[in-house]
Amino acid sequence: MNIRWWAFPLVLLAAGAMGAALLVAFAAAIVYPTLPPLGALTDYQPKIPLRVYSADGQLIGEFGEERRAVVKMKEVPRPMIGAILAAEDERFYQHGGVDYVGVARAALSNFVSGGVRQGASTITMQVARNFFLSKERTLTRKFNEMLLAFKIVANLSKDQILELYINQIYLGQRAHGFAAAAQIYFGKSLSELTLAESAMLAGLPKAPSRYNPIANPKRAKLRQQYVLRRMRELQLVSEEELVAADRQP
């Protein structure tokens, strides 16, 4: 009798979980065919500003709402890639667009802290949001974002997705993409960035205005230190490299 009493709540819980899973599967089956086509990703054509050069090839003016400098993955140095993954999506090359481990970790952290302290958006989900969705915080948008992430992973390689992210993400000061941000914040190309500079840029996507090194240098430094620590935890840099980067002005 006692066994049946304790089993009843477990049966209800299992039935509820199964019902929820079936409901989500049904919603996905309805919504997935209505998702937008991926032409904007497979035929990526960003807004390039008008640039005026002198007779000797020096840039003397740039006009447009967005500052951009499109690069290929092979042009992005490893430290910059490592900093981006450490800051935004450490399991990018392992998961299928949605990181269930990251979702569980964020949920646990938010529960312990009593508020929304961590998100669980992967780089692929951010690409989906930036190209196709609004930024409103609703369950419907999040659901569509996850479905789009699955669709993107099914049609593009991981390097293609990361390249789109590197070129499209907004990083403050009208800069879209890390190459443009490197020029605006440091007057350098991506290949010339130091580890410290790469870590600072990698910290910007979370909140470009809050961690802007021009407007908020102290907050930017704290965010940079977080990225460097994550890189060390993931064994992407040595302890000596971390200390040297942290000391760089």
N, C-alpha and C positions, 0 to 999 in steps of 0.2 A: 504493500500500500504506500509506504514511504517513497519507494522508488518511483511509482507512478506520479506521486505528488511533485517530486523534484523534476521529473521528466516533462511534465506539462508545460512549464514556462519555456523550456528549451525547444519544445516542438513549436510553440507559438513564435518564438524568436526566429527559428529556422524558416517557418512558413512566411513570416514577415519579410525576412531577407530575400527569400525566393520570389515573393511577390514584387518586391521593390526591383529586383534584378530583371524580372520579366517586363515590368513597366518601363524601365530604362531602355531595355532592348527594343521594345515596341516603339518608343519615342525615337530612338536612333534610326530604326528602319523607316520611319515616316520622314524624318528630317534629312537624313543623309542624301537622298536623291535631289533635294532642293538646294543643297549647298552650292555656292557660286563656282564656276569653272576656274581652273588655276592658270588661265592665260596670263594674268598679271605677274605670275611667278615664272612661268616657263618662257615668257617673252618679256623679260624685265626691261622696262624703258623708263628710268627715273627722270625727273625734271632736272636738267642740267642748266645752271645759271649762264647767262651771257658773260663771256670773259673777253676783255680788251687787252691786247698785248702791244708792246712797243715794237719798233722795227727790229730791235735786236733780240726779240723773243721774251722780254721781261713782262710779267703780269702787272698791269697798271690799274685795272679796275675789274670789278665783278658785280653783276647786277642780277637780282632775282630774289624771290621769297625764301628759297632754300639754298643752303651752301652744300655742295656735294663734290665728291671726288671718288668715282667708282673704281674699285680695285677687284682683282681676281684673287682667289684663295692662295695661289702660289706667291702672291706679293705680300701676304700678311705674315709677319714674323711669328715664330713659335711662342715667344713670351706673350705677345698680344693675344694669341688664340688661347693660351693657357689661362691668362688673366680673365678673359671673357667667360670661359667655361667655369672657372673657379667661382666667379661672382654670380653667374646666372644659371648654370645648368651643368653641374659636374658630371652627370651621367648621360649627357647628350648623345654620345655615340653608342650607348647601351640600350636605351629605352625606345619604345615605338611611337614617340610623339608626346605621350603623357607619362610622367614619371610617378608611378604609384608609390614608390618608396619615398619620394619627395613629398607627395600628398600626405602620406601617413605622418611623416616627420613634421610637416608644417601644422597639421591638425593637432598633433600632440603638443607642439610648442605653443600654439594659440590657446589650447585648453589650459595648459599650465600657467600661462601669463594672464589669462582671463581677457584676452582681446586678440585682435588680428595683428600679429607681429610678423608673421611670415606668410608669403604667398607660395603658390606651387606652380606658377606658370613656367613652362619650359621655353627654351628658345624657339622651338617649333610653334608653340602656342602663341608666343609673342609675334612671330611672323604672321600667323593667321589673323591675329587681332589688328596688327598694323596695316595689313593690306585689305582686309575684308570687313572688319567689324568696328563697332563704336567702342568707346571706352566706358560705357555705363556698367555699373557693377550689379548685374542681375544674374540669376541662376540660368536663365535662357541664353544669355550671351556666353556664359562660361560653358554651357553644354555645347553650343554651336562651335565654340573655340576648340573644345576637345575633339569634336568630330572632324573639324577642319584639319586639326593636327594629324589625325589618323590618315586623312585623305592626302595631305601633303607628303607624309612619310611614304605612302604607297606609290607616289608618283615622282618624287625627287630623291636624289641621293643626300646623305647627311652633309657632305661638303657643299652641295648646291644650296641647301637650306641655310647653313651657316654663312655662306657668302651673301645670301640675300639679307640676312640679319645684319651682318657687318656693314653693308652698304645702305640699309634703309633706316635703322633705328635712330630715333631722335636723341641728340646728346647736348642740347642747349646751344645758345648763341646762334640759332638758325642752322646749326650743323646737323646734317643727316648722314650718318655713317661715320665710322672711325677714322677713315682717311681725312675727311673734311675736318673732324674734330682735332686731329693731330696738328693740322695746319693752323687752325684757329686758336687753340690753347697754347701750343708750343712752337708754332712756326716751323714744323718739321714734317717729313714724310713718315709713314708708318715704320719704314725700315730704319729710321734714325732714332726712334724712341728708345729711351732707357726703360729698364724694368719698372722703376718708380712711376714714370709717365704712363706706361701701359696700364699699370694697376689703377692709376687715378682715372684714366678714361674708361676702364672696364667697370668702375664703380658708378658711372653716370646714368646708365639706363634705368636704374631703380627709381631715381628722382632727379632728373637733369637740373632743375632749378635749386633744389635743396643741397645737392652736392657739387654745384658749380664752383670750380676752383677760383674763379674770378670774383664772384659775388659772395661765396661762403668758403673761404680757404680753410677754416678750422674744421668745418663739417666734411669738406672734401678730403682733408688729411685723415680724419677718422675713418672715412669710408675706404680710402686707399689702404690704410693699415689693415682693415678687415680683409680686403682682397688679397693682400700679401700673406696674411696668416692662413687664409684658405689655400693659397697656392702652396704654402709650406706643408700644410696638413695633407695635401694631395701629392706631395713629393715632386712638385713641379719646379721648385727652387730649393737651394740649400739654405741652411741657417745663415751662412755668411752673406749670401745674396740678399736674403730678407733684411738683415741688419743694415747692409750698405744702402739698399733701396729706401729703407725707413729714414735714414739719415740725410738722404738727398733733399736739398731745399725745394 
